[in-house]
């Protein structure tokens, strides 16, 4: 894939469990998200001509809803930039089943002077 100079591609993968999708019964009061350090370990050090320049991760919880994410930014010698963000929304009891169904039908594309975001499929999973 050719990316224009200073292009930015955000890839958000919704991970509902280690196997990517988990349905949490509505009556279940608590659900756990994947530890953000484990998500961070899934991000490559480099790919193609892009080397990782920074990474971060976080887990937050409020009102019984927890979300965990890790992201990394990659750059190349031509000034290209790619950001990959992995998000686990598995800590949303009752909502995860609905969200996984809704997420499967989402189509989105956005472009700015410095990059773009869009939905696509990767290895059978919906990503943005």
Backbone atoms as SQL, in Angstrom:
CREATE TABLE atoms (id INTEGER PRIMARY KEY, chain TEXT, resi INTEGER, resn TEXT, atom TEXT, x REAL, y REAL, z REAL);
INSERT INTO atoms VALUES
  (1, 'A', 1, 'UNK', 'N', 0.844, -1.168, 0.000),
  (2, 'A', 1, 'UNK', 'CA', 0.000, 0.000, 0.000),
  (3, 'A', 1, 'UNK', 'C', 0.888, 1.230, 0.000),
  (4, 'A', 2, 'UNK', 'N', 0.622, 2.151, -0.889),
  (5, 'A', 2, 'UNK', 'CA', 1.358, 3.407, -0.942),
  (6, 'A', 2, 'UNK', 'C', 0.626, 4.450, -0.110),
  (7, 'A', 3, 'UNK', 'N', 1.330, 5.033, 0.821),
  (8, 'A', 3, 'UNK', 'CA', 0.741, 6.081, 1.662),
  (9, 'A', 3, 'UNK', 'C', 1.377, 7.412, 1.299),
  (10, 'A', 4, 'UNK', 'N', 0.570, 8.466, 1.095),
  (11, 'A', 4, 'UNK', 'CA', 1.142, 9.774, 0.806),
  (12, 'A', 4, 'UNK', 'C', 1.984, 10.267, 1.982),
  (13, 'A', 5, 'UNK', 'N', 2.889, 11.190, 1.701),
  (14, 'A', 5, 'UNK', 'CA', 3.762, 11.747, 2.740),
  (15, 'A', 5, 'UNK', 'C', 2.922, 12.226, 3.917),
  (16, 'A', 6, 'UNK', 'N', 3.382, 11.915, 5.104),
  (17, 'A', 6, 'UNK', 'CA', 2.734, 12.282, 6.371),
  (18, 'A', 6, 'UNK', 'C', 1.322, 11.736, 6.500),
  (19, 'A', 7, 'UNK', 'N', 1.053, 10.664, 5.752),
  (20, 'A', 7, 'UNK', 'CA', -0.282, 10.058, 5.862),
  (21, 'A', 7, 'UNK', 'C', -0.417, 9.390, 7.216),
  (22, 'A', 8, 'UNK', 'N', -1.610, 9.346, 7.713),
  (23, 'A', 8, 'UNK', 'CA', -1.867, 8.718, 9.001),
  (24, 'A', 8, 'UNK', 'C', -3.038, 7.771, 8.846),
  (25, 'A', 9, 'UNK', 'N', -2.816, 6.513, 9.155),
  (26, 'A', 9, 'UNK', 'CA', -3.862, 5.504, 9.064),
  (27, 'A', 9, 'UNK', 'C', -4.124, 4.984, 10.461),
  (28, 'A', 10, 'UNK', 'N', -5.339, 5.103, 10.923),
  (29, 'A', 10, 'UNK', 'CA', -5.677, 4.573, 12.239),
  (30, 'A', 10, 'UNK', 'C', -6.436, 3.287, 12.063),
  (31, 'A', 11, 'UNK', 'N', -5.950, 2.272, 12.681),
  (32, 'A', 11, 'UNK', 'CA', -6.544, 0.967, 12.586),
  (33, 'A', 11, 'UNK', 'C', -7.052, 0.609, 13.966),
  (34, 'A', 12, 'UNK', 'N', -8.337, 0.572, 14.152),
  (35, 'A', 12, 'UNK', 'CA', -8.908, 0.247, 15.444),
  (36, 'A', 12, 'UNK', 'C', -9.523, -1.123, 15.362),
  (37, 'A', 13, 'UNK', 'N', -9.015, -2.015, 16.152),
  (38, 'A', 13, 'UNK', 'CA', -9.530, -3.369, 16.170),
  (39, 'A', 13, 'UNK', 'C', -10.291, -3.554, 17.469),
  (40, 'A', 14, 'UNK', 'N', -11.568, -3.843, 17.394),
  (41, 'A', 14, 'UNK', 'CA', -12.345, -4.084, 18.603),
  (42, 'A', 14, 'UNK', 'C', -12.105, -5.514, 19.048),
  (43, 'A', 15, 'UNK', 'N', -11.538, -5.648, 20.205),
  (44, 'A', 15, 'UNK', 'CA', -11.254, -6.969, 20.750),
  (45, 'A', 15, 'UNK', 'C', -12.189, -7.214, 21.917),
  (46, 'A', 16, 'UNK', 'N', -13.074, -8.162, 21.784),
  (47, 'A', 16, 'UNK', 'CA', -13.992, -8.473, 22.870),
  (48, 'A', 16, 'UNK', 'C', -13.424, -9.561, 23.775),
  (49, 'A', 17, 'UNK', 'N', -12.374, -10.229, 23.350),
  (50, 'A', 17, 'UNK', 'CA', -11.663, -11.217, 24.159),
  (51, 'A', 17, 'UNK', 'C', -10.405, -11.573, 23.405),
  (52, 'A', 18, 'UNK', 'N', -9.612, -12.490, 23.948),
  (53, 'A', 18, 'UNK', 'CA', -8.404, -12.924, 23.258),
  (54, 'A', 18, 'UNK', 'C', -8.755, -13.520, 21.901),
  (55, 'A', 19, 'UNK', 'N', -9.911, -14.128, 21.792),
  (56, 'A', 19, 'UNK', 'CA', -10.347, -14.694, 20.515),
  (57, 'A', 19, 'UNK', 'C', -11.132, -13.682, 19.697),
  (58, 'A', 20, 'UNK', 'N', -11.113, -12.428, 20.084),
  (59, 'A', 20, 'UNK', 'CA', -11.658, -11.273, 19.400),
  (60, 'A', 20, 'UNK', 'C', -13.144, -11.011, 19.622),
  (61, 'A', 21, 'UNK', 'N', -13.976, -12.002, 19.873),
  (62, 'A', 21, 'UNK', 'CA', -15.392, -11.715, 20.105),
  (63, 'A', 21, 'UNK', 'C', -15.876, -12.519, 21.291),
  (64, 'A', 22, 'UNK', 'N', -16.554, -11.856, 22.204),
  (65, 'A', 22, 'UNK', 'CA', -17.139, -12.525, 23.356),
  (66, 'A', 22, 'UNK', 'C', -18.491, -11.890, 23.602),
  (67, 'A', 23, 'UNK', 'N', -19.482, -12.715, 23.854),
  (68, 'A', 23, 'UNK', 'CA', -20.807, -12.207, 24.185),
  (69, 'A', 23, 'UNK', 'C', -20.989, -12.339, 25.689),
  (70, 'A', 24, 'UNK', 'N', -21.267, -11.228, 26.360),
  (71, 'A', 24, 'UNK', 'CA', -21.429, -11.200, 27.806),
  (72, 'A', 24, 'UNK', 'C', -22.920, -11.129, 28.101),
  (73, 'A', 25, 'UNK', 'N', -23.446, -12.082, 28.852),
  (74, 'A', 25, 'UNK', 'CA', -24.870, -12.034, 29.181),
  (75, 'A', 25, 'UNK', 'C', -25.232, -10.730, 29.879),
  (76, 'A', 26, 'UNK', 'N', -26.423, -10.212, 29.594),
  (77, 'A', 26, 'UNK', 'CA', -26.849, -8.932, 30.166),
  (78, 'A', 26, 'UNK', 'C', -26.888, -8.968, 31.684),
  (79, 'A', 27, 'UNK', 'N', -27.180, -10.137, 32.274),
  (80, 'A', 27, 'UNK', 'CA', -27.278, -10.213, 33.727),
  (81, 'A', 27, 'UNK', 'C', -25.907, -10.254, 34.404),
  (82, 'A', 28, 'UNK', 'N', -24.838, -10.455, 33.637),
  (83, 'A', 28, 'UNK', 'CA', -23.503, -10.493, 34.223),
  (84, 'A', 28, 'UNK', 'C', -23.121, -9.081, 34.656),
  (85, 'A', 29, 'UNK', 'N', -22.756, -8.929, 35.923),
  (86, 'A', 29, 'UNK', 'CA', -22.482, -7.607, 36.484),
  (87, 'A', 29, 'UNK', 'C', -21.096, -7.081, 36.110),
  (88, 'A', 30, 'UNK', 'N', -20.121, -7.983, 36.009),
  (89, 'A', 30, 'UNK', 'CA', -18.771, -7.531, 35.708),
  (90, 'A', 30, 'UNK', 'C', -18.185, -8.348, 34.569),
  (91, 'A', 31, 'UNK', 'N', -17.363, -7.728, 33.820),
  (92, 'A', 31, 'UNK', 'CA', -16.615, -8.386, 32.757),
  (93, 'A', 31, 'UNK', 'C', -15.230, -7.765, 32.774),
  (94, 'A', 32, 'UNK', 'N', -14.260, -8.494, 32.352),
  (95, 'A', 32, 'UNK', 'CA', -12.903, -7.975, 32.379),
  (96, 'A', 32, 'UNK', 'C', -12.424, -7.721, 30.959),
  (97, 'A', 33, 'UNK', 'N', -11.583, -6.737, 30.834),
  (98, 'A', 33, 'UNK', 'CA', -10.955, -6.451, 29.553),
  (99, 'A', 33, 'UNK', 'C', -9.573, -7.082, 29.547),
  (100, 'A', 34, 'UNK', 'N', -9.027, -7.226, 28.369),
  (101, 'A', 34, 'UNK', 'CA', -7.659, -7.717, 28.240),
  (102, 'A', 34, 'UNK', 'C', -6.744, -6.650, 28.824),
  (103, 'A', 35, 'UNK', 'N', -5.760, -7.046, 29.600),
  (104, 'A', 35, 'UNK', 'CA', -4.804, -6.125, 30.207),
  (105, 'A', 35, 'UNK', 'C', -4.108, -5.358, 29.079),
  (106, 'A', 36, 'UNK', 'N', -4.009, -4.045, 29.183),
  (107, 'A', 36, 'UNK', 'CA', -3.478, -3.254, 28.075),
  (108, 'A', 36, 'UNK', 'C', -2.039, -3.618, 27.722),
  (109, 'A', 37, 'UNK', 'N', -1.272, -4.118, 28.668),
  (110, 'A', 37, 'UNK', 'CA', 0.103, -4.525, 28.355),
  (111, 'A', 37, 'UNK', 'C', 0.115, -5.730, 27.416),
  (112, 'A', 38, 'UNK', 'N', -0.900, -6.602, 27.531),
  (113, 'A', 38, 'UNK', 'CA', -1.014, -7.738, 26.608),
  (114, 'A', 38, 'UNK', 'C', -1.401, -7.248, 25.214),
  (115, 'A', 39, 'UNK', 'N', -2.284, -6.257, 25.145),
  (116, 'A', 39, 'UNK', 'CA', -2.624, -5.667, 23.847),
  (117, 'A', 39, 'UNK', 'C', -1.390, -5.011, 23.228),
  (118, 'A', 40, 'UNK', 'N', -0.626, -4.312, 24.061),
  (119, 'A', 40, 'UNK', 'CA', 0.577, -3.622, 23.595),
  (120, 'A', 40, 'UNK', 'C', 1.588, -4.611, 23.014),
  (121, 'A', 41, 'UNK', 'N', 1.665, -5.797, 23.618),
  (122, 'A', 41, 'UNK', 'CA', 2.591, -6.824, 23.135),
  (123, 'A', 41, 'UNK', 'C', 2.202, -7.341, 21.747),
  (124, 'A', 42, 'UNK', 'N', 0.945, -7.163, 21.347),
  (125, 'A', 42, 'UNK', 'CA', 0.495, -7.595, 20.022),
  (126, 'A', 42, 'UNK', 'C', 0.936, -6.639, 18.912),
  (127, 'A', 43, 'UNK', 'N', 1.307, -5.427, 19.274),
  (128, 'A', 43, 'UNK', 'CA', 1.719, -4.438, 18.279),
  (129, 'A', 43, 'UNK', 'C', 3.147, -4.723, 17.821),
  (130, 'A', 44, 'UNK', 'N', 3.388, -4.781, 16.509),
  (131, 'A', 44, 'UNK', 'CA', 4.732, -5.111, 16.019),
  (132, 'A', 44, 'UNK', 'C', 5.729, -3.978, 16.266),
  (133, 'A', 45, 'UNK', 'N', 7.027, -4.332, 16.349),
  (134, 'A', 45, 'UNK', 'CA', 8.080, -3.328, 16.477),
  (135, 'A', 45, 'UNK', 'C', 8.234, -2.551, 15.171),
  (136, 'A', 46, 'UNK', 'N', 7.982, -3.253, 14.063),
  (137, 'A', 46, 'UNK', 'CA', 8.078, -2.628, 12.750),
  (138, 'A', 46, 'UNK', 'C', 7.301, -3.469, 11.748),
  (139, 'A', 47, 'UNK', 'N', 7.011, -2.877, 10.604),
  (140, 'A', 47, 'UNK', 'CA', 6.458, -3.628, 9.486),
  (141, 'A', 47, 'UNK', 'C', 6.789, -2.865, 8.212),
  (142, 'A', 48, 'UNK', 'N', 7.205, -3.607, 7.202),
  (143, 'A', 48, 'UNK', 'CA', 7.654, -2.953, 5.971),
  (144, 'A', 48, 'UNK', 'C', 8.757, -1.971, 6.288),
  (145, 'A', 49, 'UNK', 'N', 8.641, -0.773, 5.775),
  (146, 'A', 49, 'UNK', 'CA', 9.640, 0.275, 6.007),
  (147, 'A', 49, 'UNK', 'C', 9.299, 1.148, 7.211),
  (148, 'A', 50, 'UNK', 'N', 8.284, 0.772, 7.952),
  (149, 'A', 50, 'UNK', 'CA', 7.837, 1.569, 9.097),
  (150, 'A', 50, 'UNK', 'C', 8.388, 1.006, 10.403),
  (151, 'A', 51, 'UNK', 'N', 9.008, 1.869, 11.197),
  (152, 'A', 51, 'UNK', 'CA', 9.544, 1.518, 12.511),
  (153, 'A', 51, 'UNK', 'C', 8.691, 2.186, 13.582),
  (154, 'A', 52, 'UNK', 'N', 8.482, 1.470, 14.700),
  (155, 'A', 52, 'UNK', 'CA', 7.700, 2.056, 15.790),
  (156, 'A', 52, 'UNK', 'C', 8.459, 3.228, 16.399),
  (157, 'A', 53, 'UNK', 'N', 7.766, 4.354, 16.544),
  (158, 'A', 53, 'UNK', 'CA', 8.376, 5.550, 17.131),
  (159, 'A', 53, 'UNK', 'C', 7.843, 5.842, 18.526),
  (160, 'A', 54, 'UNK', 'N', 6.645, 5.339, 18.836),
  (161, 'A', 54, 'UNK', 'CA', 6.091, 5.518, 20.182),
  (162, 'A', 54, 'UNK', 'C', 4.975, 4.509, 20.405),
  (163, 'A', 55, 'UNK', 'N', 4.684, 4.259, 21.675),
  (164, 'A', 55, 'UNK', 'CA', 3.567, 3.372, 22.017),
  (165, 'A', 55, 'UNK', 'C', 3.015, 3.784, 23.373),
  (166, 'A', 56, 'UNK', 'N', 1.750, 3.436, 23.599),
  (167, 'A', 56, 'UNK', 'CA', 1.120, 3.739, 24.877),
  (168, 'A', 56, 'UNK', 'C', -0.040, 2.782, 25.090),
  (169, 'A', 57, 'UNK', 'N', -0.556, 2.766, 26.300),
  (170, 'A', 57, 'UNK', 'CA', -1.698, 1.920, 26.610),
  (171, 'A', 57, 'UNK', 'C', -2.401, 2.432, 27.846),
  (172, 'A', 58, 'UNK', 'N', -3.648, 1.987, 28.013),
  (173, 'A', 58, 'UNK', 'CA', -4.435, 2.471, 29.144),
  (174, 'A', 58, 'UNK', 'C', -5.632, 1.559, 29.371),
  (175, 'A', 59, 'UNK', 'N', -6.043, 1.457, 30.629),
  (176, 'A', 59, 'UNK', 'CA', -7.304, 0.803, 30.977),
  (177, 'A', 59, 'UNK', 'C', -8.072, 1.778, 31.836),
  (178, 'A', 60, 'UNK', 'N', -9.342, 1.941, 31.533),
  (179, 'A', 60, 'UNK', 'CA', -10.170, 2.816, 32.353),
  (180, 'A', 60, 'UNK', 'C', -11.498, 2.140, 32.627),
  (181, 'A', 61, 'UNK', 'N', -12.088, 2.511, 33.747),
  (182, 'A', 61, 'UNK', 'CA', -13.351, 1.914, 34.155),
  (183, 'A', 61, 'UNK', 'C', -14.179, 2.965, 34.871),
  (184, 'A', 62, 'UNK', 'N', -15.471, 3.013, 34.521),
  (185, 'A', 62, 'UNK', 'CA', -16.394, 3.931, 35.186),
  (186, 'A', 62, 'UNK', 'C', -17.803, 3.398, 35.021),
  (187, 'A', 63, 'UNK', 'N', -18.584, 3.474, 36.066),
  (188, 'A', 63, 'UNK', 'CA', -19.987, 3.066, 36.037),
  (189, 'A', 63, 'UNK', 'C', -20.167, 1.627, 35.553),
  (190, 'A', 64, 'UNK', 'N', -19.215, 0.759, 35.905),
  (191, 'A', 64, 'UNK', 'CA', -19.317, -0.648, 35.537),
  (192, 'A', 64, 'UNK', 'C', -18.892, -0.972, 34.116),
  (193, 'A', 65, 'UNK', 'N', -18.386, 0.009, 33.393),
  (194, 'A', 65, 'UNK', 'CA', -17.924, -0.199, 32.022),
  (195, 'A', 65, 'UNK', 'C', -16.414, -0.028, 32.012),
  (196, 'A', 66, 'UNK', 'N', -15.707, -1.007, 31.454),
  (197, 'A', 66, 'UNK', 'CA', -14.258, -0.878, 31.364),
  (198, 'A', 66, 'UNK', 'C', -13.809, -1.046, 29.919),
  (199, 'A', 67, 'UNK', 'N', -12.794, -0.287, 29.569),
  (200, 'A', 67, 'UNK', 'CA', -12.220, -0.300, 28.229),
  (201, 'A', 67, 'UNK', 'C', -10.711, -0.311, 28.381),
  (202, 'A', 68, 'UNK', 'N', -10.047, -1.085, 27.539),
  (203, 'A', 68, 'UNK', 'CA', -8.599, -1.172, 27.552),
  (204, 'A', 68, 'UNK', 'C', -8.104, -0.926, 26.130),
  (205, 'A', 69, 'UNK', 'N', -6.991, -0.199, 25.991),
  (206, 'A', 69, 'UNK', 'CA', -6.452, -0.012, 24.647),
  (207, 'A', 69, 'UNK', 'C', -4.937, 0.106, 24.681),
  (208, 'A', 70, 'UNK', 'N', -4.336, -0.168, 23.538),
  (209, 'A', 70, 'UNK', 'CA', -2.911, 0.044, 23.326),
  (210, 'A', 70, 'UNK', 'C', -2.765, 0.612, 21.924),
  (211, 'A', 71, 'UNK', 'N', -1.815, 1.507, 21.762),
  (212, 'A', 71, 'UNK', 'CA', -1.585, 2.050, 20.426),
  (213, 'A', 71, 'UNK', 'C', -0.107, 2.273, 20.199),
  (214, 'A', 72, 'UNK', 'N', 0.276, 2.255, 18.935),
  (215, 'A', 72, 'UNK', 'CA', 1.655, 2.509, 18.551),
  (216, 'A', 72, 'UNK', 'C', 1.650, 3.369, 17.299),
  (217, 'A', 73, 'UNK', 'N', 2.637, 4.249, 17.216),
  (218, 'A', 73, 'UNK', 'CA', 2.813, 5.086, 16.039),
  (219, 'A', 73, 'UNK', 'C', 4.098, 4.652, 15.355),
  (220, 'A', 74, 'UNK', 'N', 4.050, 4.592, 14.046),
  (221, 'A', 74, 'UNK', 'CA', 5.167, 4.130, 13.230),
  (222, 'A', 74, 'UNK', 'C', 5.510, 5.205, 12.211),
  (223, 'A', 75, 'UNK', 'N', 6.791, 5.329, 11.891),
  (224, 'A', 75, 'UNK', 'CA', 7.219, 6.296, 10.892),
  (225, 'A', 75, 'UNK', 'C', 8.218, 5.673, 9.940),
  (226, 'A', 76, 'UNK', 'N', 8.379, 6.303, 8.770),
  (227, 'A', 76, 'UNK', 'CA', 9.390, 5.841, 7.818),
  (228, 'A', 76, 'UNK', 'C', 10.260, 7.018, 7.400),
  (229, 'A', 77, 'UNK', 'N', 11.290, 6.735, 6.595),
  (230, 'A', 77, 'UNK', 'CA', 12.239, 7.770, 6.182),
  (231, 'A', 77, 'UNK', 'C', 11.613, 8.832, 5.286),
  (232, 'A', 78, 'UNK', 'N', 10.489, 8.520, 4.651),
  (233, 'A', 78, 'UNK', 'CA', 9.819, 9.468, 3.763),
  (234, 'A', 78, 'UNK', 'C', 8.871, 10.397, 4.511),
  (235, 'A', 79, 'UNK', 'N', 8.797, 10.275, 5.829),
  (236, 'A', 79, 'UNK', 'CA', 7.899, 11.109, 6.622),
  (237, 'A', 79, 'UNK', 'C', 6.508, 10.529, 6.786),
  (238, 'A', 80, 'UNK', 'N', 6.287, 9.320, 6.277),
  (239, 'A', 80, 'UNK', 'CA', 4.991, 8.664, 6.440),
  (240, 'A', 80, 'UNK', 'C', 4.769, 8.268, 7.890),
  (241, 'A', 81, 'UNK', 'N', 3.535, 8.258, 8.306),
  (242, 'A', 81, 'UNK', 'CA', 3.203, 7.908, 9.689),
  (243, 'A', 81, 'UNK', 'C', 1.939, 7.069, 9.714),
  (244, 'A', 82, 'UNK', 'N', 1.952, 6.023, 10.531),
  (245, 'A', 82, 'UNK', 'CA', 0.798, 5.145, 10.711),
  (246, 'A', 82, 'UNK', 'C', 0.588, 4.948, 12.203),
  (247, 'A', 83, 'UNK', 'N', -0.654, 5.042, 12.660),
  (248, 'A', 83, 'UNK', 'CA', -0.995, 4.759, 14.048),
  (249, 'A', 83, 'UNK', 'C', -1.928, 3.566, 14.073),
  (250, 'A', 84, 'UNK', 'N', -1.598, 2.574, 14.887),
  (251, 'A', 84, 'UNK', 'CA', -2.448, 1.400, 15.070),
  (252, 'A', 84, 'UNK', 'C', -2.939, 1.415, 16.506),
  (253, 'A', 85, 'UNK', 'N', -4.244, 1.269, 16.692),
  (254, 'A', 85, 'UNK', 'CA', -4.831, 1.269, 18.028),
  (255, 'A', 85, 'UNK', 'C', -5.682, 0.022, 18.191),
  (256, 'A', 86, 'UNK', 'N', -5.393, -0.760, 19.226),
  (257, 'A', 86, 'UNK', 'CA', -6.173, -1.946, 19.566),
  (258, 'A', 86, 'UNK', 'C', -7.031, -1.599, 20.772),
  (259, 'A', 87, 'UNK', 'N', -8.330, -1.826, 20.680),
  (260, 'A', 87, 'UNK', 'CA', -9.255, -1.478, 21.754),
  (261, 'A', 87, 'UNK', 'C', -10.060, -2.694, 22.168),
  (262, 'A', 88, 'UNK', 'N', -10.103, -2.977, 23.470),
  (263, 'A', 88, 'UNK', 'CA', -10.930, -4.056, 24.017),
  (264, 'A', 88, 'UNK', 'C', -12.091, -3.416, 24.758),
  (265, 'A', 89, 'UNK', 'N', -13.288, -3.637, 24.252),
  (266, 'A', 89, 'UNK', 'CA', -14.490, -3.109, 24.889),
  (267, 'A', 89, 'UNK', 'C', -15.255, -4.231, 25.570),
  (268, 'A', 90, 'UNK', 'N', -14.568, -5.303, 25.909),
  (269, 'A', 90, 'UNK', 'CA', -15.197, -6.472, 26.511),
  (270, 'A', 90, 'UNK', 'C', -15.760, -6.228, 27.886),
  (271, 'A', 91, 'UNK', 'N', -15.372, -5.149, 28.534),
  (272, 'A', 91, 'UNK', 'CA', -15.873, -4.851, 29.867),
  (273, 'A', 91, 'UNK', 'C', -17.177, -4.079, 29.833),
  (274, 'A', 92, 'UNK', 'N', -18.000, -4.350, 28.847),
  (275, 'A', 92, 'UNK', 'CA', -19.291, -3.672, 28.724),
  (276, 'A', 92, 'UNK', 'C', -20.390, -4.726, 28.747),
  (277, 'A', 93, 'UNK', 'N', -20.747, -5.261, 29.913),
  (278, 'A', 93, 'UNK', 'CA', -21.742, -6.328, 29.996),
  (279, 'A', 93, 'UNK', 'C', -23.038, -5.964, 29.288),
  (280, 'A', 94, 'UNK', 'N', -23.540, -6.907, 28.519),
  (281, 'A', 94, 'UNK', 'CA', -24.804, -6.704, 27.831),
  (282, 'A', 94, 'UNK', 'C', -24.693, -5.869, 26.574),
  (283, 'A', 95, 'UNK', 'N', -23.738, -4.946, 26.561),
  (284, 'A', 95, 'UNK', 'CA', -23.576, -4.085, 25.398),
  (285, 'A', 95, 'UNK', 'C', -22.700, -4.762, 24.357),
  (286, 'A', 96, 'UNK', 'N', -21.780, -5.621, 24.790),
  (287, 'A', 96, 'UNK', 'CA', -20.833, -6.205, 23.849),
  (288, 'A', 96, 'UNK', 'C', -21.514, -7.009, 22.758),
  (289, 'A', 97, 'UNK', 'N', -22.547, -7.741, 23.074),
  (290, 'A', 97, 'UNK', 'CA', -23.251, -8.514, 22.045),
  (291, 'A', 97, 'UNK', 'C', -23.900, -7.582, 21.037),
  (292, 'A', 98, 'UNK', 'N', -24.541, -6.533, 21.532),
  (293, 'A', 98, 'UNK', 'CA', -25.174, -5.568, 20.646),
  (294, 'A', 98, 'UNK', 'C', -24.122, -4.828, 19.818),
  (295, 'A', 99, 'UNK', 'N', -23.047, -4.426, 20.459),
  (296, 'A', 99, 'UNK', 'CA', -22.012, -3.664, 19.768),
  (297, 'A', 99, 'UNK', 'C', -21.339, -4.484, 18.684),
  (298, 'A', 100, 'UNK', 'N', -21.099, -5.763, 18.945),
  (299, 'A', 100, 'UNK', 'CA', -20.441, -6.576, 17.931),
  (300, 'A', 100, 'UNK', 'C', -21.316, -6.694, 16.699),
  (301, 'A', 101, 'UNK', 'N', -22.619, -6.794, 16.878),
  (302, 'A', 101, 'UNK', 'CA', -23.534, -6.839, 15.742),
  (303, 'A', 101, 'UNK', 'C', -23.588, -5.509, 15.021),
  (304, 'A', 102, 'UNK', 'N', -23.647, -4.419, 15.778),
  (305, 'A', 102, 'UNK', 'CA', -23.687, -3.084, 15.179),
  (306, 'A', 102, 'UNK', 'C', -22.376, -2.767, 14.472),
  (307, 'A', 103, 'UNK', 'N', -21.260, -3.125, 15.098),
  (308, 'A', 103, 'UNK', 'CA', -19.948, -2.844, 14.514),
  (309, 'A', 103, 'UNK', 'C', -19.794, -3.543, 13.176),
  (310, 'A', 104, 'UNK', 'N', -20.374, -4.735, 13.020),
  (311, 'A', 104, 'UNK', 'CA', -20.257, -5.481, 11.771),
  (312, 'A', 104, 'UNK', 'C', -20.884, -4.734, 10.598),
  (313, 'A', 105, 'UNK', 'N', -21.822, -3.822, 10.867),
  (314, 'A', 105, 'UNK', 'CA', -22.490, -3.105, 9.782),
  (315, 'A', 105, 'UNK', 'C', -21.962, -1.678, 9.581),
  (316, 'A', 106, 'UNK', 'N', -20.993, -1.260, 10.371),
  (317, 'A', 106, 'UNK', 'CA', -20.458, 0.098, 10.266),
  (318, 'A', 106, 'UNK', 'C', -19.539, 0.221, 9.051),
  (319, 'A', 107, 'UNK', 'N', -19.746, 1.255, 8.275),
  (320, 'A', 107, 'UNK', 'CA', -18.847, 1.630, 7.187),
  (321, 'A', 107, 'UNK', 'C', -18.506, 3.094, 7.398),
  (322, 'A', 108, 'UNK', 'N', -17.215, 3.443, 7.349),
  (323, 'A', 108, 'UNK', 'CA', -16.795, 4.807, 7.611),
  (324, 'A', 108, 'UNK', 'C', -15.565, 5.121, 6.790),
  (325, 'A', 109, 'UNK', 'N', -15.487, 6.338, 6.283),
  (326, 'A', 109, 'UNK', 'CA', -14.293, 6.808, 5.593),
  (327, 'A', 109, 'UNK', 'C', -14.168, 8.303, 5.836),
  (328, 'A', 110, 'UNK', 'N', -12.987, 8.739, 6.277),
  (329, 'A', 110, 'UNK', 'CA', -12.736, 10.154, 6.546),
  (330, 'A', 110, 'UNK', 'C', -11.342, 10.488, 6.039),
  (331, 'A', 111, 'UNK', 'N', -11.182, 11.645, 5.437),
  (332, 'A', 111, 'UNK', 'CA', -9.896, 12.049, 4.893),
  (333, 'A', 111, 'UNK', 'C', -9.615, 13.497, 5.267),
  (334, 'A', 112, 'UNK', 'N', -8.354, 13.773, 5.624),
  (335, 'A', 112, 'UNK', 'CA', -7.906, 15.135, 5.904),
  (336, 'A', 112, 'UNK', 'C', -6.687, 15.420, 5.034),
  (337, 'A', 113, 'UNK', 'N', -6.092, 16.592, 5.182),
  (338, 'A', 113, 'UNK', 'CA', -4.889, 16.924, 4.425),
  (339, 'A', 113, 'UNK', 'C', -3.705, 16.050, 4.811),
  (340, 'A', 114, 'UNK', 'N', -3.734, 15.490, 6.013),
  (341, 'A', 114, 'UNK', 'CA', -2.590, 14.709, 6.491),
  (342, 'A', 114, 'UNK', 'C', -2.841, 13.215, 6.578),
  (343, 'A', 115, 'UNK', 'N', -4.032, 12.742, 6.238),
  (344, 'A', 115, 'UNK', 'CA', -4.248, 11.299, 6.327),
  (345, 'A', 115, 'UNK', 'C', -5.692, 10.902, 6.155),
  (346, 'A', 116, 'UNK', 'N', -5.989, 9.685, 6.566),
  (347, 'A', 116, 'UNK', 'CA', -7.334, 9.159, 6.399),
  (348, 'A', 116, 'UNK', 'C', -7.632, 8.090, 7.430),
  (349, 'A', 117, 'UNK', 'N', -8.905, 7.825, 7.643),
  (350, 'A', 117, 'UNK', 'CA', -9.404, 6.724, 8.462),
  (351, 'A', 117, 'UNK', 'C', -10.500, 6.061, 7.650),
  (352, 'A', 118, 'UNK', 'N', -10.584, 4.722, 7.699),
  (353, 'A', 118, 'UNK', 'CA', -11.664, 4.030, 7.012),
  (354, 'A', 118, 'UNK', 'C', -11.829, 2.638, 7.580),
  (355, 'A', 119, 'UNK', 'N', -13.013, 2.088, 7.420),
  (356, 'A', 119, 'UNK', 'CA', -13.259, 0.716, 7.839),
  (357, 'A', 119, 'UNK', 'C', -12.852, -0.221, 6.713),
  (358, 'A', 120, 'UNK', 'N', -12.431, -1.413, 7.112),
  (359, 'A', 120, 'UNK', 'CA', -12.075, -2.464, 6.167),
  (360, 'A', 120, 'UNK', 'C', -12.136, -3.782, 6.915),
  (361, 'A', 121, 'UNK', 'N', -11.712, -4.864, 6.291),
  (362, 'A', 121, 'UNK', 'CA', -11.625, -6.151, 6.976),
  (363, 'A', 121, 'UNK', 'C', -10.187, -6.621, 6.976),
  (364, 'A', 122, 'UNK', 'N', -9.778, -7.211, 8.092),
  (365, 'A', 122, 'UNK', 'CA', -8.441, -7.772, 8.227),
  (366, 'A', 122, 'UNK', 'C', -8.579, -9.152, 8.835),
  (367, 'A', 123, 'UNK', 'N', -8.188, -10.169, 8.081),
  (368, 'A', 123, 'UNK', 'CA', -8.279, -11.568, 8.520),
  (369, 'A', 123, 'UNK', 'C', -9.676, -11.906, 9.026),
  (370, 'A', 124, 'UNK', 'N', -10.689, -11.385, 8.340),
  (371, 'A', 124, 'UNK', 'CA', -12.069, -11.695, 8.682),
  (372, 'A', 124, 'UNK', 'C', -12.674, -10.843, 9.784),
  (373, 'A', 125, 'UNK', 'N', -11.913, -9.881, 10.330),
  (374, 'A', 125, 'UNK', 'CA', -12.408, -9.016, 11.398),
  (375, 'A', 125, 'UNK', 'C', -12.589, -7.597, 10.878),
  (376, 'A', 126, 'UNK', 'N', -13.650, -6.952, 11.297),
  (377, 'A', 126, 'UNK', 'CA', -13.906, -5.563, 10.925),
  (378, 'A', 126, 'UNK', 'C', -12.922, -4.685, 11.687),
  (379, 'A', 127, 'UNK', 'N', -12.237, -3.801, 10.958),
  (380, 'A', 127, 'UNK', 'CA', -11.274, -2.878, 11.571),
  (381, 'A', 127, 'UNK', 'C', -11.494, -1.489, 10.993),
  (382, 'A', 128, 'UNK', 'N', -11.013, -0.490, 11.710),
  (383, 'A', 128, 'UNK', 'CA', -11.096, 0.880, 11.220),
  (384, 'A', 128, 'UNK', 'C', -9.729, 1.499, 11.377);
